[in-house]
Amino acid sequence: MTNTPFRLSEIWIYPVKSLGGIRLKESPALERGLQYDRRWMVVDDKGVFITQRIHPVLATVDVAIGEDGIKLANRADPSDATLIPFTSHDSIPIEVKVWDDVVTARKVCCEAADWLSRKLGTSVSIVEMTESTSRKIDPRYARVGLEVSFADDLPYLLISEASLTDLNSRLDQEVGMDRFRPNFVISGTHPFAEDDWKSIRIGDVEFQLVKPCERCVVININPETGIKAREPLRTLATYRRVKNHILFGQNLVVLNTGTVYEGDTITLSQP
């Protein structure tokens, strides 16, 4: 292993899939992802997951972690808020679908679901991934039997600051890193250096990079307003397209659990 000047500059979690993110100073890195990351999800009346792809307004719901639960708030009016309690007395087991996976989760907090339903103009439920929920990572990308949260397909996403700077140099109007919803933001690299990494250590925690992240129209949604435009996906497609996929960022799995801290040194494995 060789020490490098690369640093972990930002840590992010997204407790409710497709809702707002939370920046942290430190977080336990677990098999399924960072603690609390994408452990809750919004589903329709058939138990199928709902995201910003269909309901861009989800981007404008802020999320915070409190002592008693997960707080959801309207960004335009923070007093308009609700709570998903960590301990829910009206929880109900339910089968839910996220992409091709069907798993058993727990429907929680009808009050918070009603609040969100009013925002979306359609009936939704909020479900929680419990310890007994089993969702396996595709064995093409990781060791057989590894678990993942309600993330699209893998537990962790990493992007370098330099990659975003490179993209913004090609845009008429710059976009923020929040468009891309990473867990880890890395400083000190050249653009897209992460494309060539195989495994890394963040502080004392080891990760394996397993595949690039395929981007969709969600990155065209302004997280401040929920308004969808044509950029930055259109520009990314001009220089980050591989076959039919537009790539930005790298997906990871953790090799040993531990805690990561903002400012941690990033150590690369030898090729």
TISE-850239 format. One record per residue: residue number from 1; x, z, y of N, C-alpha, C, CB in turn. Coordinates in steps of 0.001 Angstrom, whole numbers, plus 500000, padded with zeros to 6 digits. Last residue first. Glycine has a CB too. Example, Ala and Ser with C-alpha at 12.3 -4.5 7.8 and 13.67 -1.06 7.14 Angstrom:
2
   num      nxx      nzz      nyy     caxx     cazz     cayy      cxx      czz      cyy     cbxx     cbzz     cbyy
     2   512850   507080   497750   513670   507140   498940   512900   507870   500030   514084   505725   499402
     1   513190   507800   494310   512300   507800   495500   513200   507800   496700   511308   509046   495527
This chain:
271
   num      nxx      nzz      nyy     caxx     cazz     cayy      cxx      czz      cyy     cbxx     cbzz     cbyy
   271   498535   491876   498597   497906   490775   497907   498392   490662   496474   498159   489490   498643
   270   498221   495448   498926   499089   494292   498870   498363   493148   498159   500416   494638   498155
   269   495455   496794   500751   496197   496628   499521   497110   495415   499640   495244   496483   498323
   268   495597   498324   503989   495277   497192   503131   496085   497250   501852   495531   495876   503856
   267   494095   500917   505761   495263   500522   504979   494845   499416   504015   495872   501741   504206
   266   493060   502017   508794   492692   501110   507715   493972   500657   507035   491865   499890   508243
   265   492632   505305   510086   493507   504163   509850   492970   503341   508673   494964   504633   509576
   264   489757   506464   511870   490572   506420   510655   491440   505158   510629   489672   506475   509402
   263   488021   506304   513982   489441   506415   514289   490339   506395   513078   489687   507650   515044
   262   485433   508083   512447   485797   507146   513505   487256   507377   513886   484864   507306   514747
   261   485839   508727   508969   485794   509230   510332   486129   508105   511308   486768   510416   510510
   260   484333   509273   505767   485078   508417   506700   484830   508921   508111   484657   506910   506562
   259   484610   511138   502795   484090   511066   504157   484971   510166   505001   483998   512466   504783
   258   483884   509936   499467   484585   510799   500405   483956   510649   501771   486093   510467   500454
   257   484270   508244   496297   483470   508811   497382   484320   509755   498229   482239   509555   496820
   256   485905   505258   495537   485884   506706   495370   485132   507300   496561   487342   507296   495257
   255   485036   502704   496020   485718   502965   494754   485877   504449   494484   487072   502300   494747
   254   482224   501004   497354   483166   502119   497445   483757   502368   496060   482469   503410   497998
   253   482008   497545   498249   481559   498679   497435   482623   499757   497538   481307   498262   495933
   252   481124   495282   500947   482027   496143   500201   481261   497041   499233   482858   496990   501157
   251   481048   492146   502695   480362   493213   501961   481350   493967   501072   479207   492634   501108
   250   482003   491028   505911   482314   491151   504495   481576   492352   503897   483839   491289   504284
   249   481230   488538   508470   481356   489890   507944   481600   489877   506443   480109   490701   508264
   248   479494   485712   508097   480029   486550   509179   480035   487994   508687   479178   486403   510506
   247   478536   482396   507255   479180   483648   506873   479734   484383   508089   480298   483381   505870
   246   476006   480491   506050   476688   480803   507302   477213   482233   507175   475725   480640   508555
   245   475762   478166   503370   475749   479551   503826   476553   479697   505112   476306   480481   502741
   244   475963   475829   501995   474729   476047   502762   474646   477445   503357   473522   475805   501882
   243   479333   475485   502417   478207   474892   501696   476956   475127   502533   478054   475504   500248
   242   479840   477555   504971   480452   477214   503689   479330   476785   502762   481271   478421   503085
   241   480208   477792   508419   479349   477349   507320   480205   476993   506105   478483   476132   507753
   240   481393   478398   510785   481425   479416   509733   480497   479057   508571   481035   480779   510308
   239   481054   476484   512722   482417   476747   512258   482527   477813   511179   483254   477147   513409
   238   478408   476052   513276   479339   474955   513568   480737   475211   513035   479409   474720   515055
   237   476993   478350   512815   476869   477276   511826   477875   476155   512058   475465   476709   511850
   236   477393   479802   515129   478107   480196   513911   478107   479073   512884   477479   481453   513307
   235   475524   478479   516784   476961   478308   517001   477771   478710   515774   477411   479124   518205
   234   473105   479318   515594   473392   477892   515765   474886   477653   515953   472614   477327   516962
   233   473181   482113   515720   473247   481450   514417   473633   479977   514550   471906   481573   513697
   232   472909   483659   518015   474185   482952   517801   474279   482164   516494   475298   483937   517840
   231   470420   481319   519273   471797   481784   519135   471822   483253   518701   472567   481601   520464
   230   467777   480960   519627   468462   480063   518694   469905   480475   518433   468432   478652   519224
   229   465754   483997   519575   466247   482780   520223   466949   481917   519175   467217   483122   521407
   228   463263   486519   519706   464109   485646   518890   464479   484394   519681   463391   485261   517570
   227   463025   489809   520942   462751   488387   521182   463763   487539   520400   462813   488054   522715
   226   463502   492493   520955   462758   491958   519822   462432   490478   519958   461491   492729   519645
   225   465064   493696   522904   463734   493200   523282   462870   492767   522103   463882   492048   524221
   224   467409   494588   521749   466855   495333   522878   465401   494958   523153   467693   495092   524123
   223   468160   492800   519796   467727   494132   519380   467159   494974   520510   468868   494857   518762
   222   467134   489559   519603   467735   490489   520551   467263   491909   520208   467362   490109   522028
   221   467694   487668   516806   466739   488576   517437   467498   489546   518343   465910   489350   516365
   220   469521   486268   515391   469019   485629   516613   468017   486506   517358   468372   484296   516275
   219   469947   487608   513074   470970   487779   514125   470568   487081   515421   472325   487236   513645
   218   467820   486735   511493   467756   488080   512077   468789   488243   513197   467985   489148   510988
   217   468287   484317   510258   467742   484296   511617   467662   485672   512259   466378   483681   511604
   216   471345   485181   508470   470044   484523   508590   469550   484659   510033   469010   485134   507584
   215   474481   485055   506707   473657   485421   507844   472397   484577   507901   474441   485277   509132
   214   476172   486578   504091   475448   485369   504480   474428   485738   505561   474743   484707   503242
   213   479284   488069   503936   477863   488287   504237   477243   486987   504736   477683   489419   505294
   212   481573   487627   501166   481175   487515   502574   479679   487689   502738   481604   486168   503146
   211   482305   490170   498674   481834   488837   499057   481505   488815   500550   480590   488429   498217
   210   483882   492467   498244   483400   491694   497098   482828   490331   497456   482364   492475   496379
   209   486364   494785   498776   485586   493728   499423   485174   492734   498341   486407   493019   500572
   208   486359   498150   497888   486659   496794   497441   485765   495826   498189   486471   496649   495906
   207   487790   501136   499244   486693   500183   499139   487219   498857   498591   486007   499976   500516
   206   488588   504602   499328   488934   503226   498968   487677   502380   498797   489769   503199   497678
   205   489317   507102   501644   488275   506478   500817   488620   505014   500584   486876   506608   501487
   204   490841   508386   503496   491126   508674   502080   490162   507973   501130   491071   510169   501835
   203   490849   505930   505823   491221   507326   505644   491618   507546   504199   490065   508272   506050
   202   489997   503417   503915   489608   503946   505221   489823   505448   505155   488107   503583   505592
   201   491680   500932   502245   491464   502374   502292   491112   502738   503731   492729   503168   501791
   200   490642   497913   500587   491146   498666   501731   490933   500148   501502   490461   498218   503033
   199   490990   494716   499037   490601   496122   498986   491284   496859   500121   490963   496759   497617
   198   491176   492129   500158   490651   492334   498811   490178   493780   498609   491719   491979   497770
   197   490906   490013   503034   491147   491328   502449   490498   491427   501074   490615   492436   503372
   196   490253   487680   504256   491350   487633   503289   491633   488981   502629   492597   487140   503965
   195   488283   488226   506093   488005   487220   505064   489039   487254   503939   487967   485828   505688
   194   489353   489873   508016   488660   490503   506897   488313   489520   505781   487403   491167   507389
   193   490190   488194   510018   491204   488714   509094   490542   489292   507854   492075   489786   509782
   192   488536   487194   511972   488216   486899   510581   489332   487266   509608   487896   485446   510441
   191   490947   487414   514522   489603   487001   514117   489528   486630   512633   489151   485824   514961
   190   493236   490164   513823   492944   488859   514403   491575   488404   513898   494055   487816   514042
   189   492669   493712   514499   492925   492559   513641   492886   491267   514457   491899   492499   512494
   188   491894   495957   515975   493323   495696   515779   493657   494488   514930   493944   496869   515171
   187   489006   497580   514443   489787   497107   515590   491216   496797   515164   489783   498156   516724
   186   485901   497239   512786   487346   497416   512669   488043   496851   513898   487879   496741   511391
   185   482987   498882   511884   483586   497951   512834   485075   498283   512889   482907   498047   514268
   184   480717   499319   509248   482068   499576   509742   482488   498470   510714   483073   499674   508563
   183   478126   498436   508953   478410   499866   508790   479745   500224   509402   478393   500257   507314
   182   476495   496020   511149   477548   496460   510220   477521   497973   510029   478930   496023   510730
   181   474499   494322   512488   474156   495516   511727   475231   495917   510705   472846   495296   511018
   180   474491   492243   514241   474957   491972   512889   474854   493175   511961   476372   491500   512933
   179   473753   493019   516777   473034   491900   516167   473295   491809   514665   473431   490592   516842
   178   475634   494878   517558   474401   495379   516952   473541   494266   516350   473596   496138   517985
   177   477626   493588   518906   477831   493805   517484   476554   494265   516795   478931   494820   517265
   176   476003   491344   521270   476640   492585   520863   476791   492670   519349   475846   493770   521374
   175   476813   488167   522758   475932   489042   521995   476715   490273   521573   475340   488308   520759
   174   477069   486170   525776   477622   487013   524721   476543   487834   524026   478681   487935   525293
   173   476150   482917   526328   475796   484296   526630   476247   485181   525479   474271   484441   526878
   172   477397   480697   525344   477121   480746   526780   476784   482161   527225   475975   479797   527138
   171   480034   481162   522917   478636   481260   523333   478513   481215   524853   478005   482549   522790
   170   482638   481369   522207   482007   480071   521986   480558   480031   522473   482057   479722   520516
   169   483378   483941   522506   484121   482958   523300   483500   481571   523204   485577   482904   522847
   168   481867   485211   520574   481402   485263   521964   482131   484278   522865   481570   486659   522510
   167   483511   484732   518295   482177   484137   518403   481715   484105   519858   481167   484917   517543
   166   485743   486310   519013   485892   484879   518775   484544   484171   518896   486507   484625   517389
   165   484570   488839   519082   485160   488277   520302   485314   486768   520178   486526   488925   520593
   164   483902   489123   516379   482834   489023   517369   483362   488432   518678   482208   490405   517623
   163   486485   489256   515340   485581   488198   514886   484436   488012   515866   485034   488517   513491
   162   487509   491550   516533   488079   490254   516894   487188   489095   516450   489464   490105   516281
   161   486157   493625   515297   485878   493361   516707   486363   491962   517097   486545   494428   517599
   160   485072   492810   511966   486116   493153   512926   485663   492833   514351   487417   492401   512597
   159   482770   494357   509759   483060   493249   510671   484156   493707   511632   481769   492792   511454
   158   481240   495249   506687   482354   495432   507613   482530   494169   508458   483664   495765   506844
   157   478806   496935   504859   479140   495717   505585   480186   496046   506646   477873   495081   506230
   156   477759   498228   501649   478509   498349   502899   478761   496974   503509   479845   499077   502661
   155   476208   497748   499279   476077   499005   500030   476711   499035   501411   476659   500085   499243
   154   474273   494672   498904   475456   495487   498667   475491   496665   499632   476730   494641   498806
   153   471808   493451   499555   472347   493314   498202   473551   494196   497901   472721   491905   497970
   152   470260   494666   501696   469911   493382   501100   470503   493207   499717   470366   492259   501989
   151   469541   498184   501065   470280   497102   501725   469990   495784   501021   471809   497391   501730
   150   468418   500315   499806   467509   499217   500130   468205   498129   500952   466296   499748   500891
   149   471411   500921   497855   470226   501402   498569   469233   500262   498737   470611   501995   499949
   148   472767   500559   494551   472722   500195   495962   471424   500737   496554   472827   498645   496154
   147   475026   501414   491854   473734   501454   492530   473873   501048   493997   473119   502856   492424
   146   476659   500016   488999   476723   500576   490346   475377   500418   491048   477839   499896   491165
   145   476389   498644   486591   475826   499986   486690   475892   500606   488058   476504   500865   485752
   144   479390   496833   486537   478049   496998   485981   477614   498455   486098   478006   496537   484506
   143   481099   496356   489588   481085   496911   488241   479658   497163   487769   481893   498208   488190
   142   480011   493445   491434   480555   494793   491308   480442   495257   489868   479827   495773   492250
   141   478990   490880   491421   479741   491329   492591   480386   492696   492437   478847   491353   493769
   140   477527   490334   489226   478478   489300   489645   479414   489830   490729   477729   488054   490155
   139   475670   492375   488946   476968   492531   488273   477961   491414   488569   476758   492611   486796
   138   474015   493530   491756   474210   492337   490938   475590   492410   490281   474066   491037   491796
   137   473373   497013   491586   474047   495906   492242   474169   494744   491263   475440   496336   492766
   136   470191   498487   490821   471543   498113   490439   472071   496972   491312   471582   497712   488965
   135   468391   501161   491577   468505   499761   491983   469961   499337   491791   468041   499552   493478
   134   466325   503771   490867   467479   503041   490355   467399   501587   490793   467557   503143   488815
   133   465378   506932   491989   465217   505490   492169   466485   504785   491702   464906   505142   493655
   132   466068   509570   491920   465676   508966   490645   465436   507464   490757   464428   509640   490117
   131   466521   510188   494549   467672   510219   493637   467343   509548   492314   468122   511662   493390
   130   464502   507769   496360   464848   509106   495898   466063   509030   494967   463644   509767   495176
   129   463795   505981   499103   464573   505878   497870   464991   507290   497478   465827   504934   498048
   128   460559   505926   500514   461886   506544   500461   462517   506280   499105   461802   508067   500734
   127   458441   503902   502584   458835   504455   501290   460262   504970   501365   458700   503397   500173
   126   455625   503449   504535   457050   503754   504567   457395   504416   503244   457424   504674   505788
   125   453296   500708   504832   453675   502037   504364   455172   502205   504530   453255   502256   502887
   124   451016   498931   507014   452267   499094   506287   452394   500524   505792   453469   498721   507173
   123   448784   496635   508382   448914   497860   507602   450226   497881   506822   447730   498008   506647
   122   449525   495427   511679   449189   495196   510272   449469   496474   509497   449999   493993   509679
   121   450627   495763   514138   449330   495106   514067   448938   494739   512655   449331   493879   514916
   120   452915   497132   514612   453048   495813   513995   451734   495041   513966   453579   495955   512591
   119   452050   499534   515734   453056   498735   516438   453094   497294   515921   454440   499379   516289
   118   450333   500457   513762   449782   500103   515072   450771   499244   515859   449426   501373   515869
   117   452184   500986   511761   451161   499947   511552   450554   499504   512875   450052   500459   510616
   116   453527   503172   512794   454223   501893   512712   453241   500744   512497   455256   501922   511584
   115   451488   505096   512552   452128   504837   513851   452787   503465   513847   453176   505932   514180
   114   451058   505073   509808   449979   504657   510711   450533   504311   512089   448913   505765   510831
   113   453512   506112   508954   453114   504755   508554   452005   504225   509449   452658   504737   507090
   112   453384   508676   509994   454405   507764   510501   454070   506325   510144   455780   508137   509948
   111   451193   509597   508428   451109   509601   509893   452126   508642   510501   451332   511020   510440
   110   452051   509503   505783   451007   508573   506212   450924   508492   507737   449652   508996   505635
   109   454781   510165   504296   454289   510380   505655   453308   509308   506131   455449   510441   506601
   108   455885   507916   501751   455993   509155   502517   455251   509051   503842   457460   509500   502765
   107   456228   506839   498446   455531   506624   499715   455483   507946   500475   454090   506060   499483
   106   459132   506314   496750   458125   507338   497069   457531   507037   498428   458740   508769   497046
   105   459812   503825   494209   460186   504632   495361   459070   505644   495614   460444   503740   496624
   104   460963   501841   491641   460019   502904   491992   460588   503716   493147   459726   503820   490768
   103   461527   498294   492111   461963   499655   491802   460855   500640   492171   463280   500001   492556
   102   462475   495061   491683   461286   495913   491713   461712   497300   491245   460123   495331   490811
   101   464339   492557   493328   464338   493834   492621   462998   494552   492789   465483   494723   493124
   100   464621   490355   494867   464179   490134   493481   464052   491426   492691   465142   489209   492770
    99   463684   491889   497826   464209   490646   497268   463730   490489   495832   465756   490621   497332
    98   462087   494582   496783   463051   494210   497815   463857   493059   497247   463978   495424   498237
    97   459043   496098   496081   459886   494934   495834   460774   494679   497028   459039   493696   495525
    96   457923   499132   494495   458171   498301   495670   459112   497163   495289   458768   499144   496836
    95   455607   501380   493174   456535   500303   492879   456679   499420   494106   456062   499481   491660
    94   455473   504823   494052   454953   503476   494231   456023   502475   493817   454507   503238   495700
    93   454454   508243   494293   455309   507223   493668   454659   505844   493787   455573   507565   492173
    92   453880   509818   497372   453230   509181   496241   454205   508187   495620   451909   508479   496673
    91   453727   512680   499494   454500   511602   498881   453826   511121   497602   455934   512068   498584
    90   452790   514604   501192   451837   513566   500789   452561   512386   500128   451026   513077   502011
    89   454768   516289   501957   453771   516836   501034   452768   515791   500574   453038   517984   501686
    88   458208   515819   502304   456872   515272   502548   455909   515788   501494   456897   513727   502548
    87   461026   516539   503917   460163   517086   502875   458738   516659   503165   460277   518639   502794
    86   461829   515061   506067   462650   515038   504867   461880   515579   503670   463927   515842   505081
    85   459216   513251   507781   459847   514508   507352   460741   514298   506126   458772   515562   507038
    84   459341   511078   510246   459283   511006   508785   459965   512267   508263   459978   509684   508223
    83   457545   511192   513283   458578   511778   512434   458285   511482   510972   458677   513295   512665
    82   457265   509341   516399   456707   509973   515208   457863   510448   514342   455777   508991   514419
    81   456489   508499   519858   457379   508724   518720   456619   509359   517554   458563   509617   519132
    80   456715   507936   522994   455854   507402   521934   456655   507419   520642   455344   505947   522271
    79   458767   508583   524610   457796   509646   524333   456797   509233   523254   457049   510023   525611
    78   460175   506210   524979   460668   507162   523988   459717   508319   523695   461968   507710   524444
    77   459309   503250   525444   458639   504495   525827   459018   505566   524811   457077   504311   525900
    76   460889   501257   524468   460370   501089   525825   459710   502356   526348   459379   499943   525866
    75   461352   502119   521864   462466   502058   522805   461981   501950   524250   463369   500876   522471
    74   459502   504443   520159   459376   503179   520875   460467   503117   521940   457957   503029   521514
    73   461004   506096   517382   460539   506097   518769   460490   504680   519311   461447   506970   519648
    72   461231   508279   514648   461050   506908   515097   460482   506941   516497   460128   506111   514137
    71   463325   510582   513026   462446   510330   514152   462432   508845   514486   462880   511151   515369
    70   463496   512071   509956   463893   510869   510677   462865   510599   511778   464016   509645   509708
    69   463809   515685   509823   463494   514369   509303   464033   513257   510185   462011   514222   509148
    68   464639   518146   510720   463465   518107   509858   463178   516732   509268   462276   518569   510622
    67   466848   517738   512318   466928   518756   511261   465808   518599   510251   466884   520157   511864
    66   467077   514127   512723   466918   515497   513177   467030   516469   512025   465591   515672   513878
    65   468253   511012   513572   468204   511998   512492   468118   513389   513100   469447   511878   511560
    64   466438   508233   514916   467346   509364   515090   467167   510325   513924   467092   510085   516446
    63   465791   504936   515988   465799   505901   514886   466809   506991   515200   466135   505209   513527
    62   463620   502703   517769   464829   503518   517668   464668   504575   516583   465151   504182   519019
    61   462417   499588   517485   462083   500961   517103   463385   501730   516912   461207   500998   515798
    60   463040   496984   517881   462893   497809   519083   462446   499231   518769   461903   497168   520028
    59   462968   495648   515498   464275   495864   516116   464203   496829   517282   464855   494550   516580
    58   460319   495199   514966   460975   496315   514284   462321   496653   514918   461166   495989   512808
    57   459633   492830   516154   459436   494043   516945   460066   495260   516277   457950   494286   517171
    56   459847   490794   514251   461009   491091   515103   460875   492380   515900   461239   489956   516051
    55   458694   490380   511374   458234   491264   512452   459434   491661   513327   457526   492539   511867
    54   460090   488670   509728   458668   488409   509965   458157   489197   511156   457845   488751   508725
    53   462674   489630   509975   462470   488192   509776   461036   487806   510102   462812   487789   508331
    52   462686   492367   510020   462624   491669   511303   462404   490169   511142   463895   491914   512085
    51   460704   493068   507024   461893   493122   507873   461644   492404   509197   463100   492501   507149
    50   459285   494647   504226   459046   493978   505504   460290   494151   506373   457771   494551   506222
    49   458780   494451   500666   459516   494897   501848   459238   494013   503062   461008   494917   501556
    48   455704   495016   499044   456793   494083   499319   457462   494463   500641   456270   492617   499365
    47   453423   496415   498440   454703   497037   498128   455899   496148   498367   454708   497475   496724
    46   451110   495405   499339   451470   495029   497967   452818   495625   497550   451514   493503   497833
    45   450980   496152   501943   450022   496771   501026   450271   496416   499574   448629   496371   501398
    44   454541   496261   502748   453151   495899   502996   452254   496525   501938   452978   494368   503013
    43   457058   498662   503809   456478   497721   502846   455038   497415   503233   456543   498292   501404
    42   460155   499790   505006   458773   499474   505352   458257   498432   504361   458659   498956   506828
    41   462293   502392   503786   461971   500977   503940   460487   500834   504261   462340   500177   502658
    40   465205   504485   503520   463776   504299   503754   463523   502814   504031   463274   505192   504947
    39   467872   504270   503264   467198   505028   502202   465683   504998   502374   467692   506479   502186
    38   469752   503098   504968   468742   502279   504297   468143   502987   503086   469348   500953   503868
    37   471868   505808   504894   471769   504396   505257   470783   503658   504357   473142   503733   505180
    36   472227   508476   504180   470999   508120   504902   470852   506619   505158   470961   508852   506218
    35   475688   507981   503834   474570   508916   503733   473449   508511   504693   475040   510358   504031
    34   476580   504605   502998   476735   505804   503813   475497   506687   503696   476992   505431   505284
    33   475921   503711   499519   476163   503416   500928   476417   504699   501684   474979   502656   501545
    32   475822   504436   496897   474746   503573   497402   474962   503128   498840   473427   504290   497298
    31   478103   506118   496690   478005   504888   495908   476979   503928   496485   477652   505210   494472
    30   479055   507182   500051   478529   507402   498710   478388   506065   497982   477168   508137   498769
    29   480711   508707   502498   480598   507377   501893   480266   507567   500420   481922   506538   502076
    28   479613   510787   505126   479965   510677   503716   479736   509244   503234   479141   511676   502867
    27   480861   510142   508417   479774   510042   507444   480323   510110   506028   478980   508741   507645
    26   481297   510425   511994   481769   510575   510624   480578   510454   509682   482502   511935   510425
    25   480057   509616   514278   481487   509915   514360   482106   510056   512972   481717   511195   515168
    24   477649   506925   514372   478118   508238   513950   479607   508388   514205   477810   508468   512474
    23   474798   505278   515625   476259   505338   515579   476692   506771   515298   476884   504826   516911
    22   472051   503883   514077   472586   505123   514632   474100   505079   514504   471992   506381   513909
    21   469611   501204   514601   470759   501854   513983   471180   503111   514717   471914   500901   513916
    20   466082   500382   514070   467282   500606   514858   468370   501356   514114   466933   501348   516091
    19   464990   498706   511020   464754   499401   512282   466105   499677   512955   463958   500732   512050
    18   465801   497590   508605   465348   496674   509663   464943   497363   510961   464193   495873   509164
    17   465316   500522   506779   465720   499116   506722   465017   498317   507810   465411   498516   505338
    16   466177   503436   508229   464995   502679   507805   465351   501202   507886   463730   503015   508693
    15   468936   504057   508860   468177   504809   507855   466940   504085   507326   467759   506119   508431
    14   471641   502669   509257   470300   502156   509573   469343   502802   508589   470231   500570   509492
    13   474809   503555   510726   473825   503584   509645   472485   503101   510178   473696   505010   509042
    12   478219   502945   511607   476789   502782   511858   475981   502953   510576   476511   501410   512474
    11   481200   503513   513308   480472   503761   512063   478977   503710   512385   480877   505151   511418
    10   484079   501967   514793   482666   502360   514861   482121   502544   513450   481827   501301   515637
     9   486778   501624   514222   486389   501915   515605   484934   502359   515734   486619   500697   516467
     8   489262   502142   512180   487809   502167   512088   487282   502580   513458   487311   503146   510954
     7   492137   500044   512785   491404   501301   512888   489914   501092   512657   491635   501939   514252
     6   495394   498766   512026   493948   498601   512059   493257   499966   512047   493476   497745   510867
     5   498116   498755   511807   497550   499318   513037   496037   499231   513090   498125   498618   514230
     4   498949   499880   508422   498683   498836   509411   498151   499500   510669   497672   497772   508865
     3   500929   500604   505531   500206   501062   506714   500068   499924   507716   500921   502264   507359
     2   500398   499336   502324   501182   499233   503556   500347   499710   504732   501666   497779   503789
     1   500839   500000   498805   500000   500000   500000   500881   500000   501255   499047   501227   500000
